Amino acid sequence: MLKDFSVQSLFMGCLTAFVGFASSFAVVFHGLQAVGATDAQAASGLMALSVAMGLCAIVLSVVTRLPISIAWSTPGAALLASAGAIDGGFSAAVGAFFICGILIVIAGLFRPFGRAVAAIPAPLANAMLAGVLLGLCFAPVKAIAFNPAFGLPIILAWIVVGSFKRLWAVPAALAAFALVLAFGVKIPDGALASLEHSLLPTVEFVKPVFTLAGIVSIALPLFIVTMASQNIPGIAVLKVHHYDPKPGPLFAVTGVFSLLAVPFGGHAVNLAAITAAMCAGQDAHADPKRRYWAAIIAGIGYVILGLLASAVTAFVALAPPILIEAVAGLALVGALSNSALNAFQQPESREAAAITFLVTASGVSFGGISGAFWGLIAGGLMLALSRGVQMLKK
């Protein structure tokens, strides 16, 4: 293995870890808080997820000698933000995370179950994701309305840097957020001194509580979003770069590492898509057989960043919540546009996708169950009815 190591892979691995963490940690942090986590519990969840995905990437890349990149479920975190708190509080959400991890393991080990997940119509899965992301993508506009002096620098940094290098757009917005916080936001006396106590990792054990509302509102939609928006595209990215791993075992391992993060507040880890392209591409190394080192280095970087998660979240907590929501919303604009495009691309499923999108985006819960689940059900019924009518006409 040491013969395969290269400076090029070292650089790409470090870049992957930084981009993967900086571009979406705000989404994860906000999502965990939305389902009832305290700042300490959100920091613990962020730490657990980052360490879990780092260790998972290292293990899979060493065993397979393939550039297997792992990420936390960013669409899943956005789903949590839209679902909001449920009966039972964060403990009930953690119970739902546990169920989701079990489902991911089953999907990897039990082929019929995995095939059933893959059989969920792609337009409906994308429409549900688009509806989940929509509310959070409004945050940048709301940040400007809250305070133009705070919101505009973040958005302008994202626009200007993104026009030259899209990959650096969100880190640039995050840097602008840090500058606004440092020079614009009035920080209470003694708050900076308390940051010194945040350098050590925060570990908060959360006892899971299993409720029907948690399973239906969080576990099932989180499982579907993670599989449809992360795991399956992650395999596709590897195949595009001429790697052909067996999907089932990879899914199962990500489910196991998700379960390891759950007791500490983490929701799910999965195969990466965007950062997978970074580690699997030619920039990681000219020789495809040596690119797995980029994923290993990225994994090490995630573990280090995870151990610093408490300091990161303590710093973020000093700012008005709408500002970090704005950064999270900007990080999800690309995902929103892609999911919306894929949702409405096929004319025969367009109405069903629209219903799924509208019900999900409404954020309305029925019977204590979030709109994401009902959106998928409503869209599925519409699609089944439409196909039934077409069959009768034939």
N, C-alpha and C positions, 0 to 999 in steps of 0.2 A: 504493500500500500504506500509506503513512504516514497517509493520510486515514482508513483503517480502524482505526488504532490507538486504543485507549481505555484509561483507567485501570482499568476493570472487567476487561478482558482481561489487563492487567498483573498485577492482584491474583490472578486465577484461575490464570494461568500460573505465578506464583511458588508458590502453594499446591499446584498439581499437582506441580511438581518436588519440593517438600519431602515431600509425602505419598508420592509414587511412590518416592523414594529411601529415606526414613526407614522406611517400612512394610515394606520387603522386602530392604534391603541385607544384613540379618543372615542371611536365607535364602541369598542368593547367596554370601556370604562362607563360610558353613558348608558349602554344597554344593561349592564349589571345594576347600576343605580336605579334604573327605571323599574326593575322588578323587585326593588326593595332592599338592595344591598346598601349598607353604610359605606362611608369612605374607606374604612379599614377593610371591610369585606370585599369591596371592589378592588382595592389594591392587592389583597390576597388572591382574588380570582385572576387578576391580570398577571401576577407573579406565577401562579400555578399553571396558567395556560402557556405562558412564554417558556417556562422551564419544560413543560410537557411536550410542546411542539419541537423544542430544540433537541431534547433527548430522543424523541420519536424519529426526527430527521437523521440524527446520528446513527441510531440503530438500524433503520431501514437502508440507509445509504451504505453502511459498512457491510451489511449482510448481502445486499443485492448487487453492490458495486454499480449502482445506478444513481443518477442525481435526483433522489426523491425529496422534494421540498415539502415541508409541512407548514401549515398556517392555522391560526385560530379561525373559527367560523365568523367572518365579518358579516355576511348576510344574516347569520344567526343572531349576532349581537344587535343588528338593526331590527330584527324581528322582536327581540326582547324590548327594545325601545318603544316599539309600536304596541306591544301587548300590554305593557304597564304592569303594575302590581296586581297580584291575584290573592284570593283568600288563602291565608296561611303564611303570607309574607315571603321573604327570601328563602326560608326553609322549604316551602312548597315549590319554589322555582328550582332549588337545588335537587329536590326529588325528581322534578321533570328532567333536569339535566342528566340524572342517573339513568332514567328510562331511555332517553335519547342515546346515551352511550351504549346501552344494551342493544338497542335496535340497530345501531351501526355495526356492532360485532356480529349480530345475527345476519345482517345483510351481507357481510363479508363471508361468513362461514356457510350459510344456507343459500344455495344458488337460486332456488325458486323464489325465495323472499327478495333476493337482490334483483332478480328479473322483474318482480312485481313493482319494485321501486322504479326501475328503469322504464317500466311501462306507463308510468304517470305521464299524461300528455305534456310534452315540453312547453307548448304555448301557455297552458294553465300554470305550470310551475313558475314560468318566467313572469306571468301576469301577477301571481301572488307575490313574488319577490319585488316586482316593480311597485305594487301597492304598499308593501312593507317599507320600501325605501323612500317613497314620496314624501312622507311627513318630515323625515329627518333632513331631506334635501331642501326643505323650505327654510331651514335654520340660518343659512348665510344671509338670506333676505331679512329675516327677523333680527339678525344681529345688527344690520345696518339701521333698521328702525329703532332698535334699542339704544344704540349710540354710534353714529356714523364714524366718529373718530376712532372707535374701537373696531368696528366691523369692516370698514372699507380697506384698511391696510392688509387685513388677512385675505380678503377676496382679491385685491389687486395683485398681491404677491402670487397667489395661485394662478391668476390669469396670465400675468407677464411671464413668469418662469415656465408655466405650462405651454406657452406658445413657442418656446424654444426647445424645452425638454420636458415632455409630458411626465416622465418618471419622477422628476424632481418637483412637480407642482405641489403635491401635498406636503412634503418636507419643507418647502418654502413657506407655505401657509402656516405650518407649525412654528417655523422660525419667526414669522411675523407675529403670531400669537404670543410667543415668548417675549418679544420686544414690546408689544402692547402691554403685557402684564408687568414687565419690568419698569417701563417708563410712563405708562398711561393710567393703569389701575391703582387706586389708592389702597395700599396693603395695610391692614391693621397692625398696630404696634405689637411686637413680639411674635408675629406670624412667621417672619423669616427665621427667627431664632429657633422656632419649633421644627424647622426643616432639618436641623442637625440630628434630631432624634428619628428622622425618617430614612436615614441612610441604610439602616438594617432592614432586611426583608420583613414584611408583615405577613404573618401566617395566622389565619383565622379559620378554625374548624367550624363548619356549618353542618348540623345534623339534618339530613334530608327528611322531608315529610312528604308522603305520597297522597295526592288528592286527585280526584277526577278532573277538576278544572285545570290543574297543573299539567296533567297528562294530555288533555285535549287541546288546551290553549297554548301550551309551550312545547311539550315533548314531541308531539307528532309534527306540528309545523316546523320546529327546529330540525328534526330529523330529515324531513323532506327537503327543506332549504339547503341543509348541509350536504346532502347527497346530490341533489340536482344542480346546485350552484357551485359546489366546490369539488367534491370527490370525483364525480363523473367528468367534469371539465378537466380536472387534474390529470386523469388518465389520458384524456384526449391530447393534452399538451405534450405529454411524454411520447405518445405515438407519433405526433407531428414531427418530433425530433428523432424519430427512428428508434425509440425504446419501446419494448413490448413486454412490460411486467404483467403478472397475473393480478387482475384488479381485486379479487376476493380477499386474499391475504393482506393486501395493503389496507383495504377498508377495515378489516377486523383489527389490525394493529392500531390504526388511528382511534378506533372505538375503545380499545383497551387503555390507551394513553389519555383519552377523554375521561374515562372512569377514574383514572388516577388523579386527575385535576378537579373532579367534581367535589370531593369533600372539602376542598379549600375555596370553593366558589367559582370554579371555572365551568364554562358551559359546554364547549366542544372544540376539538382540534380535528383537522382533516387534511387531505392532500391540497397543496397550494396550486393555483392556476397561474397568476401573473408572475409571482416570484419563481414558480417552476420553470417558466420560460427563460428567466435570467440564468438559472443554474444549468439548465439543459441546453442552452444555446451556445453558439460558437464563441461568444465573448468569455465564457467560462474556461474554455480551452479548445484548441484546434482539434485535438483528439477526443472523440466522443467517449472513449473508454476511461478517460482521466477526469471527466467533468464531475464525477461524484464527490470529489474533494470540495467543490464549491458548496454543495449541499451540507457536507459535514461541517465546514467552517461556519456556514450560516446557522447551523444548529448550535454550535458553541456560542455564537453571538447572541442567539435568542436566550440561552441560559443566562448569560451575563446580564443582558438587558432585563430579564425577568427578575433577577436578584436586586436590580435597582428600581423596580416598579414602584415601591413605596415612596421613594424620593420623587419620582415622576408624578405620581398621582397627588402627592402633597403639594407640589408646585402648581399643578393644574387646579387644585381645589381653591387656590387663592383668587382665581378669576371668576367673574360672573358665569354661571353655567351656560348661557346662550353662546358664549364665545367658543367654548370647546365643542358645543353642539355644531357650531358653524364649521369648524375644522372637520368634524366627523361628516357633516353633510357634503362638504366639498370632496372628501375622500370617496364618497359614494355616488357622485354624479356619473362617472363612467359606468358603474354597475347598473345604475338606473336606466341610462340610455340603451345599454346593451340588452337588458332584460325586457324593456319596452319594445325594442325593435324585434326581438325574437318572439315576443308574445303576440304581436299583431301582424306578423309577416304572412301567415297563411290565411287566405280569405275564408276558408270553410270553418275555421275555428275562431275567427275574429270576434264574433259576438260573445261567445263563451268566455274568451279571454278578457273581454271588456267587463263582463259581469264579475269575474274573479277579481279583476283589478279594482273595480269600484267598491265592491263589498269589503275587500281587504283594506283599501285606502281610507274607507270611512272610519276605521278604527272603532266601530261600534261592536260591543260584545253582546251576545245573546246567551242567557242562562249561565253567565259567568265564563263563557268560552269566547276567545278572541276572534276578531274578524278574519284573520288569516285562514283559520280552519273553515269558517263558514264561506269565505270567498272561494276556496278550493271546492267545497261541496256544491255551491251554487253553480259555479262554472262547469263542474263535472256533469251535473244534471242537465244543464243547457246543452252541453256538447252531446250527451247521450240522446237527448230529445231530437236535436238537429240531425244526428246520424240516423236515428230511427225513422224520421220523416223522409229522409233521402232514400232509405231502403224501401219504404212503402211506395214511393213514387216510381222506383225501378220495377 
